[in-house]
Amino acid sequence: MDKIALLLVIIGALNWLLVGIFQIDLVAAIFGGQQSLLSRAVYSLVGIAGLWSIKFLFSERTSSNFVAQPALKHMPNNDDDD
């Protein structure tokens, strides 16, 4: 669910980037205008994903959020130093 929310937030951010720079609302252009049912559904899903993503601001990072790191190789104990 978190990855879907992130994908929708990214789509919304890219759409706002296009609106801000080029004055093109890609969602509205694809789905038939800002007032069409499909455009409003996409806008709503992006908004819900944004609300869902608020939790990332307040969550503690756990080891499951990080990419697994390779284990350090065990260094052989050199007994010749005695």
Long-range contacts (C-beta under 8 A, 24 or more apart in sequence): 1-52, 2-52, 2-56, 4-49, 5-49, 5-52, 5-53, 6-49, 6-53, 7-49, 8-45, 8-46, 8-48, 8-49, 8-50, 9-46, 9-49, 9-50, 9-53, 11-42, 11-46, 12-46, 12-47, 12-49, 12-50, 15-46
